[in-house]
Amino acid sequence: MTDLSASEPQALQGRWRRVSTDECAGRYPVDLSIGPGSRYVGTRAADQGMVVWDAGTARMPDAGTLAMSTASDEVVSYRLAVEGADRFTVIDPDGCRVTYERAD
């Protein structure tokens, strides 16, 4: 069993694909890779403008929170729900729900 209380988001390490299609979710990268050392890289779609998560750090201060550094270098806390090993959803401070599914 993965320890979701750790500060490094081990349960979220890997490659992810955004499955949310709501307009607000378009601010987030279509592909997201979270690696060891709490580093992440977001990749936008060819027709997508600037994304909130481009590259930076990802931390889990607790099992229900994902703190991500953003394109503006601000660290933002998101409510987090992990659904098994292959899906997670964040809710941003504006209430936008963004869901990712494991791509690898």
BAKOLPA-429912 format. One record per atom (N, C-alpha, C): atom name; residue number from 0; x, y, z; residue in three letters. Coordinates in steps of 0.1 Angstrom, whole numbers, padded with zeros to 4 digits. Each point is the difference from the previous one (the first is absolute). Example, Ala and Ser with C-alpha at 12.3 -4.5 7.8 and 13.67 -1.06 7.14 Angstrom:
REM residues 2
<pt "N",0,<0132,-0057,0078>,"ala">
<pt "CA",0,<-0009,0012,0000>,"ala">
<pt "C",0,<0009,0012,0000>,"ala">
<pt "N",1,<-0004,0011,-0007>,"ser">
<pt "CA",1,<0009,0011,0000>,"ser">
<pt "C",1,<-0008,0011,0008>,"ser">
//
This chain:
REM residues 104
<pt "N",0,<0008,-0012,0000>,"met">
<pt "CA",0,<-0008,0012,0000>,"met">
<pt "C",0,<0009,0012,0000>,"met">
<pt "N",1,<-0004,0010,-0008>,"thr">
<pt "CA",1,<0008,0013,-0001>,"thr">
<pt "C",1,<-0004,0009,0011>,"thr">
<pt "N",2,<0010,0007,0006>,"asp">
<pt "CA",2,<-0002,0009,0011>,"asp">
<pt "C",2,<-0003,0014,-0006>,"asp">
<pt "N",3,<-0013,0004,0000>,"leu">
<pt "CA",3,<-0004,0012,-0006>,"leu">
<pt "C",3,<0003,0012,0009>,"leu">
<pt "N",4,<0005,-0002,0012>,"ser">
<pt "CA",4,<0002,0011,0009>,"ser">
<pt "C",4,<0014,0006,-0002>,"ser">
<pt "N",5,<0009,-0007,-0008>,"ala">
<pt "CA",5,<0013,0004,-0002>,"ala">
<pt "C",5,<0000,0014,-0007>,"ala">
<pt "N",6,<0011,0008,0002>,"ser">
<pt "CA",6,<0000,0013,-0007>,"ser">
<pt "C",6,<0004,-0002,-0015>,"ser">
<pt "N",7,<0007,-0010,-0004>,"glu">
<pt "CA",7,<0003,-0002,-0014>,"glu">
<pt "C",7,<-0012,-0009,-0005>,"glu">
<pt "N",8,<-0006,0004,-0011>,"pro">
<pt "CA",8,<-0012,-0006,-0005>,"pro">
<pt "C",8,<0003,-0013,-0007>,"pro">
<pt "N",9,<0005,-0010,0007>,"gln">
<pt "CA",9,<0004,-0013,-0006>,"gln">
<pt "C",9,<-0012,-0007,-0007>,"gln">
<pt "N",10,<-0012,0001,0006>,"ala">
<pt "CA",10,<-0011,-0006,-0006>,"ala">
<pt "C",10,<-0004,0006,-0014>,"ala">
<pt "N",11,<0005,0012,-0002>,"leu">
<pt "CA",11,<-0003,0007,-0013>,"leu">
<pt "C",11,<0012,-0001,-0010>,"leu">
<pt "N",12,<0011,-0006,0004>,"gln">
<pt "CA",12,<0011,-0001,-0010>,"gln">
<pt "C",12,<-0004,-0008,-0012>,"gln">
<pt "N",13,<0004,0006,-0011>,"gly">
<pt "CA",13,<-0002,-0007,-0013>,"gly">
<pt "C",13,<-0006,0010,-0010>,"gly">
<pt "N",14,<-0005,-0005,-0011>,"arg">
<pt "CA",14,<-0006,0008,-0011>,"arg">
<pt "C",14,<-0015,0000,0001>,"arg">
<pt "N",15,<-0006,0012,-0002>,"trp">
<pt "CA",15,<-0014,0001,0001>,"trp">
<pt "C",15,<-0006,0007,-0012>,"trp">
<pt "N",16,<-0012,-0002,-0003>,"arg">
<pt "CA",16,<-0007,0006,-0012>,"arg">
<pt "C",16,<-0013,0007,0006>,"arg">
<pt "N",17,<-0002,0012,-0003>,"arg">
<pt "CA",17,<-0012,0007,0005>,"arg">
<pt "C",17,<-0012,-0005,-0008>,"arg">
<pt "N",18,<-0010,-0004,0008>,"val">
<pt "CA",18,<-0013,-0005,-0006>,"val">
<pt "C",18,<-0011,0010,0001>,"val">
<pt "N",19,<0001,0010,0008>,"ser">
<pt "CA",19,<-0010,0010,0002>,"ser">
<pt "C",19,<-0001,0009,-0013>,"ser">
<pt "N",20,<-0013,0002,-0004>,"thr">
<pt "CA",20,<-0002,0008,-0012>,"thr">
<pt "C",20,<-0007,0013,0003>,"thr">
<pt "N",21,<-0003,0003,0013>,"asp">
<pt "CA",21,<-0006,0013,0003>,"asp">
<pt "C",21,<0009,0012,-0004>,"asp">
<pt "N",22,<-0006,0011,-0004>,"glu">
<pt "CA",22,<0008,0011,-0005>,"glu">
<pt "C",22,<0011,0004,0010>,"glu">
<pt "N",23,<-0003,0000,0013>,"cys">
<pt "CA",23,<0010,0005,0010>,"cys">
<pt "C",23,<0012,-0010,0000>,"cys">
<pt "N",24,<-0002,-0012,-0003>,"ala">
<pt "CA",24,<0011,-0010,0000>,"ala">
<pt "C",24,<0010,0003,-0011>,"ala">
<pt "N",25,<-0004,0007,-0010>,"gly">
<pt "CA",25,<0009,0004,-0010>,"gly">
<pt "C",25,<0012,0008,0004>,"gly">
<pt "N",26,<0000,0005,0012>,"arg">
<pt "CA",26,<0012,0007,0006>,"arg">
<pt "C",26,<0011,-0009,0004>,"arg">
<pt "N",27,<-0003,-0013,0001>,"tyr">
<pt "CA",27,<0009,-0010,0006>,"tyr">
<pt "C",27,<0006,-0008,-0012>,"tyr">
<pt "N",28,<0012,-0005,0002>,"pro">
<pt "CA",28,<0006,-0007,-0011>,"pro">
<pt "C",28,<-0007,-0013,-0004>,"pro">
<pt "N",29,<0000,-0004,-0013>,"val">
<pt "CA",29,<-0006,-0012,-0004>,"val">
<pt "C",29,<0008,-0012,0004>,"val">
<pt "N",30,<0013,0001,0001>,"asp">
<pt "CA",30,<0008,-0011,0006>,"asp">
<pt "C",30,<0008,0006,0011>,"asp">
<pt "N",31,<0002,-0009,0011>,"leu">
<pt "CA",31,<0007,0004,0012>,"leu">
<pt "C",31,<0009,-0011,0004>,"leu">
<pt "N",32,<0012,0002,0002>,"ser">
<pt "CA",32,<0010,-0010,0005>,"ser">
<pt "C",32,<0005,0005,0014>,"ser">
<pt "N",33,<-0002,-0009,0010>,"ile">
<pt "CA",33,<0005,0003,0013>,"ile">
<pt "C",33,<0011,-0010,0004>,"ile">
<pt "N",34,<0011,0005,0003>,"gly">
<pt "CA",34,<0012,-0009,0002>,"gly">
<pt "C",34,<0004,0000,0015>,"gly">
<pt "N",35,<0011,-0008,0002>,"pro">
<pt "CA",35,<0005,0000,0014>,"pro">
<pt "C",35,<0007,0014,0003>,"pro">
<pt "N",36,<0001,0003,0012>,"gly">
<pt "CA",36,<0005,0013,0004>,"gly">
<pt "C",36,<-0010,0011,-0001>,"gly">
<pt "N",37,<-0013,-0004,-0001>,"ser">
<pt "CA",37,<-0011,0009,0000>,"ser">
<pt "C",37,<0001,0010,-0012>,"ser">
<pt "N",38,<0005,-0004,-0011>,"arg">
<pt "CA",38,<0001,0008,-0012>,"arg">
<pt "C",38,<-0011,-0004,-0010>,"arg">
<pt "N",39,<-0006,0010,-0007>,"tyr">
<pt "CA",39,<-0010,-0004,-0010>,"tyr">
<pt "C",39,<0003,0009,-0013>,"tyr">
<pt "N",40,<-0005,-0005,-0011>,"val">
<pt "CA",40,<0000,0007,-0013>,"val">
<pt "C",40,<-0014,-0002,-0006>,"val">
<pt "N",41,<-0006,0011,-0004>,"gly">
<pt "CA",41,<-0013,0000,-0007>,"gly">
<pt "C",41,<0002,0003,-0014>,"gly">
<pt "N",42,<-0007,-0007,-0009>,"thr">
<pt "CA",42,<0001,0002,-0014>,"thr">
<pt "C",42,<-0014,0004,-0006>,"thr">
<pt "N",43,<0000,0011,-0007>,"arg">
<pt "CA",43,<-0012,0005,-0006>,"arg">
<pt "C",43,<-0003,-0006,-0013>,"arg">
<pt "N",44,<-0013,0000,-0004>,"ala">
<pt "CA",44,<-0003,-0004,-0013>,"ala">
<pt "C",44,<0004,0010,-0011>,"ala">
<pt "N",45,<0001,-0004,-0012>,"ala">
<pt "CA",45,<0004,0010,-0011>,"ala">
<pt "C",45,<-0009,0012,-0001>,"ala">
<pt "N",46,<-0013,-0001,0003>,"asp">
<pt "CA",46,<-0009,0011,-0001>,"asp">
<pt "C",46,<-0003,0006,0013>,"asp">
<pt "N",47,<0008,-0003,0010>,"gln">
<pt "CA",47,<-0003,0005,0014>,"gln">
<pt "C",47,<0010,0012,0003>,"gln">
<pt "N",48,<-0006,0010,0006>,"gly">
<pt "CA",48,<0009,0011,0004>,"gly">
<pt "C",48,<0008,-0003,0013>,"gly">
<pt "N",49,<0004,0010,0007>,"met">
<pt "CA",49,<0008,-0002,0012>,"met">
<pt "C",49,<-0008,-0008,0010>,"met">
<pt "N",50,<0008,-0009,0007>,"val">
<pt "CA",50,<-0006,-0008,0010>,"val">
<pt "C",50,<0004,0004,0014>,"val">
<pt "N",51,<-0008,-0003,0010>,"val">
<pt "CA",51,<0003,0003,0013>,"val">
<pt "C",51,<0012,-0008,0005>,"val">
<pt "N",52,<0001,-0012,-0003>,"trp">
<pt "CA",52,<0011,-0009,0004>,"trp">
<pt "C",52,<0009,-0002,-0012>,"trp">
<pt "N",53,<0012,0006,0000>,"asp">
<pt "CA",53,<0009,-0002,-0011>,"asp">
<pt "C",53,<0012,-0009,0005>,"asp">
<pt "N",54,<0007,0004,0010>,"ala">
<pt "CA",54,<0010,-0009,0006>,"ala">
<pt "C",54,<0003,0006,0014>,"ala">
<pt "N",55,<0003,-0009,0009>,"gly">
<pt "CA",55,<0002,0005,0014>,"gly">
<pt "C",55,<0000,-0012,0010>,"gly">
<pt "N",56,<-0005,0004,0012>,"thr">
<pt "CA",56,<-0001,-0010,0011>,"thr">
<pt "C",56,<-0014,-0004,0003>,"thr">
<pt "N",57,<-0001,-0012,0005>,"ala">
<pt "CA",57,<-0013,-0005,0005>,"ala">
<pt "C",57,<0002,-0006,0013>,"ala">
<pt "N",58,<-0008,0004,0010>,"arg">
<pt "CA",58,<0001,-0005,0014>,"arg">
<pt "C",58,<-0014,-0004,0004>,"arg">
<pt "N",59,<-0001,-0010,0010>,"met">
<pt "CA",59,<-0012,-0003,0006>,"met">
<pt "C",59,<0002,0002,0015>,"met">
<pt "N",60,<-0004,0012,0005>,"pro">
<pt "CA",60,<0001,0002,0015>,"pro">
<pt "C",60,<-0009,-0009,0008>,"pro">
<pt "N",61,<-0011,-0005,-0006>,"asp">
<pt "CA",61,<-0008,-0010,0006>,"asp">
<pt "C",61,<-0007,-0008,-0011>,"asp">
<pt "N",62,<-0008,-0010,0004>,"ala">
<pt "CA",62,<-0006,-0009,-0010>,"ala">
<pt "C",62,<-0010,0007,-0009>,"ala">
<pt "N",63,<-0006,0011,0005>,"gly">
<pt "CA",63,<-0010,0007,-0008>,"gly">
<pt "C",63,<0004,0013,-0006>,"gly">
<pt "N",64,<0013,0002,-0001>,"thr">
<pt "CA",64,<0005,0013,-0006>,"thr">
<pt "C",64,<0012,-0003,-0009>,"thr">
<pt "N",65,<0000,0006,-0011>,"leu">
<pt "CA",65,<0011,0000,-0010>,"leu">
<pt "C",65,<0004,0015,-0001>,"leu">
<pt "N",66,<0013,0003,0003>,"ala">
<pt "CA",66,<0005,0013,-0001>,"ala">
<pt "C",66,<0010,0000,-0012>,"ala">
<pt "N",67,<-0003,0009,-0010>,"met">
<pt "CA",67,<0007,0000,-0013>,"met">
<pt "C",67,<0006,0014,-0002>,"met">
<pt "N",68,<0012,0001,-0004>,"ser">
<pt "CA",68,<0005,0013,-0005>,"ser">
<pt "C",68,<-0005,0002,-0013>,"ser">
<pt "N",69,<-0004,0012,-0003>,"thr">
<pt "CA",69,<-0007,0004,-0013>,"thr">
<pt "C",69,<0009,0007,-0009>,"thr">
<pt "N",70,<-0005,0003,-0012>,"ala">
<pt "CA",70,<0008,0007,-0010>,"ala">
<pt "C",70,<0005,0014,0005>,"ala">
<pt "N",71,<-0008,0005,0009>,"ser">
<pt "CA",71,<0004,0013,0006>,"ser">
<pt "C",71,<0009,-0001,0012>,"ser">
<pt "N",72,<0005,-0012,0003>,"asp">
<pt "CA",72,<0008,-0003,0011>,"asp">
<pt "C",72,<-0007,0000,0014>,"asp">
<pt "N",73,<-0013,0003,0000>,"glu">
<pt "CA",73,<-0008,-0001,0012>,"glu">
<pt "C",73,<-0003,-0015,0003>,"glu">
<pt "N",74,<0000,-0003,0013>,"val">
<pt "CA",74,<-0003,-0014,0004>,"val">
<pt "C",74,<-0015,0001,0004>,"val">
<pt "N",75,<-0008,-0008,-0007>,"val">
<pt "CA",75,<-0015,0000,0003>,"val">
<pt "C",75,<-0004,-0014,0005>,"val">
<pt "N",76,<-0008,0000,0010>,"ser">
<pt "CA",76,<-0006,-0012,0006>,"ser">
<pt "C",76,<-0013,-0004,-0007>,"ser">
<pt "N",77,<-0001,-0013,-0003>,"tyr">
<pt "CA",77,<-0012,-0005,-0007>,"tyr">
<pt "C",77,<-0006,-0011,0009>,"tyr">
<pt "N",78,<-0013,-0001,0001>,"arg">
<pt "CA",78,<-0006,-0011,0006>,"arg">
<pt "C",78,<0002,-0012,-0009>,"arg">
<pt "N",79,<0004,-0012,0006>,"leu">
<pt "CA",79,<0004,-0011,-0007>,"leu">
<pt "C",79,<-0009,-0012,0004>,"leu">
<pt "N",80,<-0004,-0008,-0010>,"ala">
<pt "CA",80,<-0007,-0013,0002>,"ala">
<pt "C",80,<0007,-0010,-0009>,"ala">
<pt "N",81,<0006,-0010,0006>,"val">
<pt "CA",81,<0007,-0011,-0008>,"val">
<pt "C",81,<-0009,-0011,0000>,"val">
<pt "N",82,<-0003,-0005,-0013>,"glu">
<pt "CA",82,<-0009,-0011,-0002>,"glu">
<pt "C",82,<0008,-0012,-0005>,"glu">
<pt "N",83,<0004,-0008,0009>,"gly">
<pt "CA",83,<0008,-0012,-0003>,"gly">
<pt "C",83,<0013,0004,-0005>,"gly">
<pt "N",84,<0007,-0008,-0008>,"ala">
<pt "CA",84,<0013,0003,-0005>,"ala">
<pt "C",84,<0000,0007,-0013>,"ala">
<pt "N",85,<-0011,0002,-0006>,"asp">
<pt "CA",85,<-0001,0004,-0014>,"asp">
<pt "C",85,<-0007,0013,-0003>,"asp">
<pt "N",86,<-0005,0007,0011>,"arg">
<pt "CA",86,<-0008,0012,-0003>,"arg">
<pt "C",86,<0001,0009,0012>,"arg">
<pt "N",87,<0001,0013,-0002>,"phe">
<pt "CA",87,<-0001,0010,0010>,"phe">
<pt "C",87,<-0007,0013,-0005>,"phe">
<pt "N",88,<-0006,0007,0010>,"thr">
<pt "CA",88,<-0007,0012,-0004>,"thr">
<pt "C",88,<0005,0011,0010>,"thr">
<pt "N",89,<0002,0012,-0006>,"val">
<pt "CA",89,<0003,0011,0009>,"val">
<pt "C",89,<-0011,0010,-0002>,"val">
<pt "N",90,<-0002,0008,0010>,"ile">
<pt "CA",90,<-0010,0011,0000>,"ile">
<pt "C",90,<0008,0013,0003>,"ile">
<pt "N",91,<0001,0009,-0010>,"asp">
<pt "CA",91,<0008,0012,0002>,"asp">
<pt "C",91,<-0008,0010,0009>,"asp">
<pt "N",92,<0007,0011,0004>,"pro">
<pt "CA",92,<-0006,0010,0008>,"pro">
<pt "C",92,<-0013,0006,-0005>,"pro">
<pt "N",93,<-0001,0000,-0014>,"asp">
<pt "CA",93,<-0012,0005,-0006>,"asp">
<pt "C",93,<-0011,-0010,-0001>,"asp">
<pt "N",94,<0002,-0012,0004>,"gly">
<pt "CA",94,<-0010,-0011,0000>,"gly">
<pt "C",94,<0000,-0008,-0013>,"gly">
<pt "N",95,<0010,0002,-0008>,"cys">
<pt "CA",95,<0001,-0009,-0012>,"cys">
<pt "C",95,<0005,-0014,0003>,"cys">
<pt "N",96,<-0007,-0010,-0005>,"arg">
<pt "CA",96,<0004,-0014,0003>,"arg">
<pt "C",96,<0008,-0005,-0013>,"arg">
<pt "N",97,<0012,-0005,0003>,"val">
<pt "CA",97,<0008,-0005,-0011>,"val">
<pt "C",97,<0004,-0014,0003>,"val">
<pt "N",98,<-0003,-0009,-0009>,"thr">
<pt "CA",98,<0003,-0014,0003>,"thr">
<pt "C",98,<0010,-0005,-0010>,"thr">
<pt "N",99,<0009,-0008,0005>,"tyr">
<pt "CA",99,<0011,-0006,-0008>,"tyr">
<pt "C",99,<-0001,-0015,0002>,"tyr">
<pt "N",100,<0003,-0008,-0011>,"glu">
<pt "CA",100,<0001,-0014,0001>,"glu">
<pt "C",100,<0015,-0004,-0004>,"glu">
<pt "N",101,<0004,-0011,0006>,"arg">
<pt "CA",101,<0014,-0005,-0002>,"arg">
<pt "C",101,<0002,-0003,-0015>,"arg">
<pt "N",102,<0011,0005,-0006>,"ala">
<pt "CA",102,<0003,-0003,-0014>,"ala">
<pt "C",102,<0010,-0010,-0002>,"ala">
<pt "N",103,<0007,-0005,0011>,"asp">
<pt "CA",103,<0010,-0010,-0002>,"asp">
<pt "C",103,<-0003,-0013,0007>,"asp">
//
